[in-house]
Amino acid sequence: MRDPASGWRLRPDDEPQRLSLAEVHATIPVPSEGTWLRRLIAFSGPGYMVSVGYMDPGNWATDLAGGSRFGYTLLAVIMVSNLMAILLQALAARLGIATGRDLAQACRDAYPRPVGYVLWAGCELAIIACDLAEVIGTAIALNLLFGIPLVAGALITGLDAFLVLLLMNHGFRFLEAFIVALLIVIAGCFAVQIVLAAPPIADVLGGFIPSHEIVTNPEMLYIAIGILGATVMPHNLYLHSSIVQTRRFEQSEAGRAHAIKWATVDSTIALMLALFVNAAILIVAAAVFHAHGKQVAEIDEAYNLLSPLLGVGIASVLFAVALLASGVNSTVTATLAGQIVMEGFLDIRLPHWVRRLITRALAIVPVVIVTALYGEGGTAKLLILSQVVLSMQLPFAVIPLVMFTADRRKMGSFTISRPVAILAWIVAALIVVLNVKLLIDTVAGG
C-alpha cells in the first residue's frame, strides 16, 4: 500500500524506514555555526568519492583517442559532460538529504515490487560492468609498473574488498581520506605530465570553445558521443544519494537546506577536479601523440610511447601510477555502491565482507577467464562490452532520479524548480539518446 499524499510505500508500524549504510549513517557531525570553511570541510568527502567514477580507467581510452586523433577540439565535450554530471550529482545529493532515502530505497518505495526487482537486476549488471573496467585498468597498471601478468593482477584487485572493510571499521572519514589521497596522486601525476608536454596555452583554451566540426565530422562525433555517453556512471547516483547521509545534520527544514547547499558545493568542487583529470588526459594525448602524428586508443600503447616521445623517462611511470590510483579508487567506490544497491532495493543485510567479496568476485572471474583464454586482446574487448552494458543501464537510474526530485509530493519544499527540472529532463534525454546511439554503433561495429 502507498501513501496517497507522498506516493511512497507505507510500511507497517513494526517496520521502520531502513537507514542507508546503517553502520556509518549520521556518524560525522557537522557544525551548525562557524566559518564557511569549517562547514565546507565538514561536508567535504562524498563529492570526492563520487568524482572517482568520472576519471576511472573506462574513460581513459576515449580521452586518449580524442586527444591523439583530433588534438584539443574535444575539450569542449569533456566540459559539457562535466556540467551535466554536476547537475545530476546535485540532484542525487538533494534526494538523499531531503527524503532520507538513497536512490535505490526510493525506487523500492515508489515502484511496484516487480519493477523494483528489474531495476535492481539492471543496476547490479551495471556495477559488475563498471567493476570489470576498474579491474582491467588496475591489472594493466600493475602489469606496466611491475610486470605482473594480467591474470595475477586481476586476482590482486580482490584485496580491495578487505581494504574497504579495514577503512570503514575505522570510520567513514578514513575511507574518504584514502580516496582523496589517491585523487591527489592522480591530479599530481597529470599536472607534472602537462608541464612536461608543454601544450600551447592558446590551443588548449580554444579547445574548450565548442566547434561545429564536432557535429559535422562523423569520426569526431563518434568519439564525442563516447565521451558524453560514458561520463555519468549509474552507480554514482546511488552512491551519492547514500553517502551524503553519513553527515549528522539537524533534521529540520533549515538543517536539510543547509546540508543540501554544502553537499552541492562539495560535489561541484570535486567534479571540477574530475574535469581537470579528464582534460589533462586529452591534453597530454594531443600535445604528445597528435603532435607527432600518432593515433593512440590503447592504454598500454600510450604508456609505451609517452616517455620516448617526451624524452623523459618518468613520464610513462607517472602515467601508470595515475592509472593504478584511478583503478584502486574506482574499485573501492564501486564495491561500496554494490552494497548500497543490494540493501536499498532488496532490503537484504549481508555481512559487509561477504557483500564486497561477492561484488569483487563477479568482476574478477570474467577478467581472469577471458585473459587466460584470449590474452590482452580479449581483455580490451571485455572493456568495450562493459561500457556498452553501462550505457544500457544509465537511463534506468537517471530518469527515476529526475522524476523523484521534480515531484513535490515526495520532495516537499526541496522540490527542484521548474527551470532546473526542464534542464534536468533535457540532460536526461540527451544522455539517453547518446547512449542509445553509442550502443547501436558499438553493436553494429560502427
C-alpha positions as CSV (number, residue, x, y, z in Angstrom):
1,M,0.0,0.0,0.0
2,R,1.2,3.5,-0.8
3,D,0.7,6.8,0.9
4,P,-1.6,8.9,-1.4
5,A,0.0,12.1,-0.1
6,S,3.6,11.2,-1.0
7,G,3.5,8.2,-3.3
8,W,5.9,6.3,-1.0
9,R,5.2,2.7,0.1
10,L,3.6,2.6,3.5
11,R,5.5,0.4,5.9
12,P,3.9,-1.5,8.8
13,D,4.3,0.1,12.2
14,D,6.8,-2.6,13.2
15,E,8.9,-2.0,10.1
16,P,10.7,1.4,10.4
17,Q,12.5,3.0,7.4
18,R,15.8,1.4,6.9
19,L,18.9,3.6,7.2
20,S,21.2,3.8,4.1
21,L,24.6,2.4,5.0
22,A,23.4,1.9,8.6
23,E,26.9,1.3,10.0
24,V,28.1,4.8,9.2
25,H,24.8,6.7,8.9
26,A,25.0,10.1,10.6
27,T,28.3,9.3,12.1
28,I,30.1,12.5,11.0
29,P,29.0,15.6,12.9
30,V,28.7,18.9,11.1
31,P,28.6,22.3,12.8
32,S,25.5,24.5,12.5
33,E,27.6,27.6,13.1
34,G,31.1,28.7,12.4
35,T,33.0,29.9,9.4
36,W,32.0,28.8,5.9
37,L,35.3,26.9,5.5
38,R,34.7,24.9,8.6
39,R,31.3,23.9,7.4
40,L,32.6,23.1,3.9
41,I,35.3,20.8,5.4
42,A,32.7,19.0,7.4
43,F,30.6,18.2,4.3
44,S,33.7,17.6,2.1
45,G,34.2,13.9,1.2
46,P,31.2,12.4,-0.6
47,G,31.7,14.6,-3.6
48,Y,35.3,13.4,-4.0
49,M,34.2,9.7,-3.7
50,V,31.7,10.3,-6.4
51,S,34.2,12.1,-8.7
52,V,36.2,8.9,-8.8
53,G,33.7,7.4,-11.2
54,Y,34.3,10.3,-13.7
55,M,38.0,9.6,-14.0
56,D,38.0,5.8,-13.9
57,P,40.0,3.6,-16.4
58,G,36.9,3.2,-18.5
59,N,37.1,6.8,-19.5
60,W,40.8,6.9,-20.4
61,A,40.5,5.2,-23.8
62,T,38.1,7.8,-25.2
63,D,40.1,10.7,-23.8
64,L,43.3,9.2,-25.3
65,A,41.6,8.6,-28.7
66,G,40.0,12.0,-28.7
67,G,43.3,13.8,-28.0
68,S,45.6,11.8,-30.2
69,R,43.2,11.9,-33.2
70,F,41.7,15.4,-33.0
71,G,44.0,17.5,-30.8
72,Y,42.3,19.8,-28.3
73,T,38.9,20.1,-30.1
74,L,37.0,17.6,-27.9
75,L,37.9,19.5,-24.7
76,A,34.6,21.3,-25.1
77,V,32.8,17.9,-25.0
78,I,34.6,17.0,-21.7
79,M,33.5,20.3,-20.3
80,V,29.8,19.9,-21.3
81,S,29.7,16.3,-20.0
82,N,31.2,17.5,-16.7
83,L,28.5,20.2,-16.3
84,M,25.8,17.5,-16.9
85,A,27.4,15.4,-14.2
86,I,27.4,18.3,-11.7
87,L,23.7,18.8,-12.2
88,L,22.8,15.1,-11.8
89,Q,25.0,14.5,-8.8
90,A,23.5,17.6,-7.1
91,L,20.0,16.0,-7.6
92,A,21.2,12.7,-6.1
93,A,22.5,14.6,-3.0
94,R,19.3,16.5,-2.7
95,L,17.2,13.3,-2.9
96,G,19.2,11.6,-0.1
97,I,19.2,14.6,2.2
98,A,15.5,15.7,1.7
99,T,13.9,12.2,1.8
100,G,16.3,10.2,4.0
101,R,16.3,7.6,1.2
102,D,19.1,6.8,-1.2
103,L,18.1,6.3,-4.9
104,A,17.7,2.5,-4.5
105,Q,15.5,2.8,-1.5
106,A,13.4,5.5,-3.2
107,C,12.9,3.2,-6.2
108,R,11.9,0.4,-3.9
109,D,9.4,2.6,-2.1
110,A,8.0,4.3,-5.2
111,Y,7.5,1.4,-7.7
112,P,5.8,-1.9,-7.6
113,R,7.9,-4.9,-6.5
114,P,8.4,-6.4,-10.0
115,V,9.6,-3.1,-11.3
116,G,12.0,-2.7,-8.4
117,Y,13.4,-6.2,-9.0
118,V,14.0,-5.4,-12.7
119,L,15.8,-2.1,-11.7
120,W,17.9,-3.9,-9.2
121,A,19.0,-6.6,-11.6
122,G,19.9,-4.0,-14.2
123,C,21.8,-1.9,-11.6
124,E,23.7,-5.0,-10.4
125,L,24.7,-5.8,-14.0
126,A,25.9,-2.2,-14.4
127,I,28.0,-2.3,-11.3
128,I,29.6,-5.6,-12.4
129,A,30.3,-4.0,-15.8
130,C,31.8,-0.9,-14.1
131,D,33.9,-3.2,-11.9
132,L,35.2,-5.0,-14.9
133,A,36.6,-1.8,-16.3
134,E,38.2,-1.0,-12.9
135,V,39.7,-4.5,-12.5
136,I,41.1,-4.4,-16.1
137,G,42.6,-0.9,-15.5
138,T,44.2,-1.9,-12.2
139,A,45.6,-5.1,-13.7
140,I,47.0,-3.2,-16.7
141,A,48.7,-0.7,-14.3
142,L,50.2,-3.5,-12.2
143,N,51.5,-5.1,-15.4
144,L,53.0,-1.9,-16.7
145,L,54.6,-0.9,-13.4
146,F,55.8,-4.3,-12.0
147,G,55.4,-6.7,-14.9
148,I,52.7,-8.7,-13.1
149,P,50.7,-10.8,-15.6
150,L,47.1,-9.6,-16.2
151,V,45.6,-12.7,-14.6
152,A,47.6,-12.2,-11.4
153,G,46.9,-8.5,-11.4
154,A,43.1,-9.1,-11.6
155,L,43.3,-11.5,-8.7
156,I,45.3,-9.0,-6.6
157,T,42.4,-6.5,-7.0
158,G,40.3,-8.7,-4.8
159,L,42.3,-7.2,-1.9
160,D,40.3,-4.0,-2.4
161,A,37.3,-5.7,-0.6
162,F,39.4,-6.1,2.6
163,L,40.8,-2.6,2.2
164,V,37.3,-1.1,2.2
165,L,36.4,-3.2,5.3
166,L,39.5,-2.1,7.1
167,L,39.0,1.6,6.4
168,M,35.2,1.5,7.2
169,N,36.0,-0.1,10.6
170,H,38.0,3.0,11.5
171,G,35.2,5.3,10.4
172,F,33.9,6.7,7.1
173,R,36.3,9.7,7.3
174,F,39.2,7.3,6.9
175,L,37.7,5.9,3.7
176,E,37.2,9.4,2.4
177,A,40.7,10.4,3.3
178,F,42.1,7.4,1.4
179,I,40.1,8.3,-1.7
180,V,41.2,11.9,-1.5
181,A,44.8,10.9,-1.1
182,L,44.7,8.8,-4.3
183,L,42.9,11.6,-6.1
184,I,45.8,14.0,-5.2
185,V,48.2,11.4,-6.6
186,I,46.3,11.2,-9.9
187,A,46.0,15.0,-10.2
188,G,49.7,15.5,-9.3
189,C,50.8,12.9,-11.9
190,F,48.9,14.6,-14.7
191,A,49.9,18.1,-13.6
192,V,53.6,17.0,-14.0
193,Q,52.8,15.4,-17.4
194,I,51.2,18.6,-18.6
195,V,54.3,20.6,-17.6
196,L,56.5,18.1,-19.4
197,A,54.3,18.1,-22.5
198,A,54.1,21.9,-22.5
199,P,51.0,22.3,-24.7
200,P,50.3,25.6,-26.4
201,I,48.0,27.6,-24.0
202,A,46.1,29.2,-26.8
203,D,45.2,25.9,-28.3
204,V,44.2,24.4,-25.0
205,L,41.9,27.3,-24.2
206,G,40.5,27.2,-27.8
207,G,39.6,23.6,-27.3
208,F,37.0,24.5,-24.6
209,I,35.1,26.5,-27.2
210,P,32.6,24.2,-29.0
211,S,33.3,23.7,-32.7
212,H,30.8,22.8,-35.4
213,E,33.3,20.3,-36.6
214,I,32.4,18.0,-33.7
215,V,29.0,17.5,-35.3
216,T,30.0,17.6,-39.0
217,N,32.9,15.2,-38.7
218,P,31.4,11.6,-38.2
219,E,34.6,10.2,-36.7
220,M,34.9,13.1,-34.2
221,L,31.2,12.8,-33.4
222,Y,31.5,9.2,-32.6
223,I,34.3,9.8,-30.1
224,A,32.4,12.8,-28.7
225,I,29.4,10.5,-28.1
226,G,31.7,8.1,-26.4
227,I,32.9,10.8,-24.0
228,L,29.4,12.2,-23.3
229,G,27.6,8.8,-23.1
230,A,30.1,7.2,-20.8
231,T,30.6,10.1,-18.4
232,V,27.8,9.6,-15.9
233,M,28.1,6.3,-14.2
234,P,24.8,4.8,-12.9
235,H,26.2,3.6,-9.6
236,N,27.5,7.1,-8.8
237,L,23.9,8.4,-8.4
238,Y,23.0,5.6,-6.0
239,L,26.3,6.1,-4.2
240,H,26.0,9.8,-3.7
241,S,22.4,9.7,-2.5
242,S,23.6,7.4,0.2
243,I,26.9,8.7,1.4
244,V,25.6,12.3,1.9
245,Q,23.6,10.8,4.8
246,T,26.8,10.0,6.7
247,R,26.7,13.6,7.9
248,R,24.8,14.3,11.2
249,F,23.0,17.4,10.4
250,E,19.9,18.9,12.1
251,Q,16.8,17.1,11.0
252,S,14.7,20.1,10.3
253,E,13.8,22.0,7.1
254,A,16.6,24.6,7.8
255,G,19.1,21.8,8.6
256,R,18.3,19.9,5.5
257,A,18.5,23.1,3.3
258,H,21.9,23.8,4.9
259,A,23.1,20.2,4.2
260,I,21.9,20.3,0.6
261,K,23.7,23.6,0.0
262,W,27.1,22.3,1.3
263,A,26.7,18.9,-0.3
264,T,26.2,20.5,-3.6
265,V,29.2,22.8,-3.2
266,D,31.3,19.7,-2.2
267,S,30.3,17.7,-5.3
268,T,30.7,20.7,-7.6
269,I,34.3,21.3,-6.4
270,A,35.2,17.6,-6.6
271,L,33.8,17.3,-10.1
272,M,35.9,20.2,-11.2
273,L,38.9,18.1,-10.2
274,A,37.5,15.3,-12.4
275,L,37.2,17.8,-15.2
276,F,40.9,18.6,-14.8
277,V,42.0,15.0,-14.8
278,N,39.9,14.1,-17.9
279,A,41.0,17.2,-19.7
280,A,44.6,16.5,-18.7
281,I,44.5,13.0,-20.3
282,L,43.2,14.5,-23.5
283,I,45.7,17.5,-23.4
284,V,48.7,15.2,-22.9
285,A,47.4,12.9,-25.7
286,A,47.0,15.9,-28.0
287,A,50.4,17.5,-27.1
288,V,52.4,14.3,-27.3
289,F,50.7,11.9,-29.7
290,H,48.7,14.1,-32.0
291,A,51.6,16.5,-32.4
292,H,53.7,13.5,-33.6
293,G,51.0,12.1,-35.9
294,K,50.4,9.1,-33.6
295,Q,46.8,7.8,-33.1
296,V,46.5,6.0,-29.7
297,A,43.5,4.3,-28.2
298,E,45.0,1.6,-26.0
299,I,46.3,2.4,-22.5
300,D,49.4,0.2,-22.8
301,E,50.3,1.8,-26.2
302,A,50.1,5.3,-24.6
303,Y,52.4,4.1,-21.8
304,N,55.0,2.7,-24.2
305,L,55.0,5.9,-26.4
306,L,54.9,8.6,-23.8
307,S,58.5,8.6,-22.5
308,P,60.1,8.1,-25.9
309,L,58.1,11.0,-27.4
310,L,58.6,13.3,-24.5
311,G,62.2,12.3,-24.0
312,V,61.6,12.0,-20.2
313,G,61.8,8.5,-18.6
314,I,59.5,9.3,-15.7
315,A,56.6,10.3,-18.0
316,S,55.3,6.8,-18.6
317,V,55.8,5.8,-14.9
318,L,53.7,8.8,-13.8
319,F,51.0,7.7,-16.3
320,A,50.9,4.2,-14.9
321,V,50.9,5.4,-11.3
322,A,47.9,7.6,-12.1
323,L,46.2,4.6,-13.7
324,L,46.8,2.4,-10.7
325,A,45.5,5.0,-8.3
326,S,42.4,5.5,-10.5
327,G,41.7,1.8,-10.7
328,V,42.1,1.2,-6.9
329,N,39.9,4.2,-6.2
330,S,37.2,3.2,-8.6
331,T,37.0,-0.4,-7.4
332,V,36.6,0.8,-3.8
333,T,33.7,3.1,-4.6
334,A,32.0,0.6,-7.0
335,T,32.1,-2.1,-4.3
336,L,30.5,0.3,-1.8
337,A,27.8,1.2,-4.4
338,G,27.1,-2.5,-4.7
339,Q,26.3,-2.7,-1.0
340,I,24.0,0.3,-1.2
341,V,22.1,-1.1,-4.2
342,M,21.5,-4.5,-2.7
343,E,20.4,-3.2,0.7
344,G,18.3,-0.4,-0.9
345,F,16.4,-2.5,-3.5
346,L,16.1,-5.8,-1.7
347,D,16.3,-4.7,2.0
348,I,18.9,-7.5,2.5
349,R,21.6,-7.1,5.0
350,L,24.6,-9.4,4.4
351,P,27.8,-9.2,6.3
352,H,29.8,-6.4,4.7
353,W,32.8,-8.5,3.8
354,V,30.5,-11.1,2.2
355,R,28.8,-8.5,0.0
356,R,32.1,-6.9,-1.0
357,L,33.7,-10.2,-1.9
358,I,30.7,-11.2,-4.0
359,T,30.9,-7.9,-5.9
360,R,34.6,-8.3,-6.5
361,A,34.4,-12.0,-7.5
362,L,31.7,-11.2,-10.1
363,A,34.1,-8.8,-11.8
364,I,37.4,-10.7,-11.3
365,V,36.2,-14.1,-12.6
366,P,35.3,-12.9,-16.1
367,V,38.6,-11.0,-16.4
368,V,40.6,-14.0,-15.4
369,I,38.8,-16.4,-17.7
370,V,38.9,-14.1,-20.8
371,T,42.5,-13.1,-20.2
372,A,43.6,-16.7,-19.8
373,L,41.7,-17.8,-23.0
374,Y,42.2,-14.8,-25.3
375,G,45.1,-12.8,-23.9
376,E,45.2,-9.0,-23.7
377,G,43.1,-8.6,-26.9
378,G,40.2,-10.3,-25.2
379,T,40.5,-8.0,-22.2
380,A,40.2,-5.0,-24.5
381,K,37.0,-6.4,-26.0
382,L,35.7,-7.1,-22.5
383,L,36.3,-3.4,-21.6
384,I,34.3,-2.3,-24.6
385,L,31.4,-4.7,-23.6
386,S,31.4,-3.2,-20.0
387,Q,30.9,0.3,-21.4
388,V,28.0,-1.0,-23.6
389,V,26.3,-2.5,-20.5
390,L,26.8,0.7,-18.6
391,S,25.2,2.7,-21.5
392,M,22.2,0.4,-21.4
393,Q,21.5,0.8,-17.7
394,L,22.1,4.5,-17.3
395,P,18.6,5.7,-18.3
396,F,17.1,3.5,-15.6
397,A,18.9,5.5,-12.9
398,V,18.8,9.0,-14.4
399,I,15.0,9.0,-15.2
400,P,13.8,7.9,-11.7
401,L,16.2,10.5,-10.1
402,V,14.8,13.4,-12.1
403,M,11.2,12.1,-11.6
404,F,11.6,12.0,-7.8
405,T,13.4,15.3,-7.4
406,A,10.8,17.1,-9.5
407,D,7.8,15.5,-7.6
408,R,6.5,17.9,-4.9
409,R,4.7,15.1,-3.1
410,K,8.0,13.3,-2.4
411,M,10.3,16.3,-2.0
412,G,8.1,18.9,-0.4
413,S,9.8,22.3,-0.2
414,F,13.0,20.7,-1.6
415,T,11.5,20.1,-5.0
416,I,13.7,21.4,-7.8
417,S,12.4,24.5,-9.6
418,R,10.7,24.3,-12.9
419,P,13.7,25.7,-14.9
420,V,16.0,23.2,-13.2
421,A,13.5,20.4,-13.8
422,I,13.4,21.3,-17.6
423,L,17.2,21.4,-17.7
424,A,17.4,18.0,-15.9
425,W,14.9,16.4,-18.4
426,I,16.9,17.8,-21.3
427,V,20.1,16.4,-19.9
428,A,18.4,13.0,-19.2
429,A,17.0,12.9,-22.8
430,L,20.4,13.8,-24.2
431,I,22.1,11.1,-22.2
432,V,19.5,8.5,-23.3
433,V,19.8,9.5,-27.0
434,L,23.6,9.5,-26.9
435,N,23.9,6.2,-25.1
436,V,21.4,4.5,-27.4
437,K,23.4,5.8,-30.4
438,L,26.7,4.6,-28.8
439,L,25.1,1.2,-28.2
440,I,23.8,0.9,-31.7
441,D,27.1,1.9,-33.2
442,T,29.1,-0.5,-31.0
443,V,26.8,-3.4,-31.7
444,A,26.9,-2.6,-35.4
445,G,30.7,-2.2,-35.4
446,G,30.4,1.5,-36.2
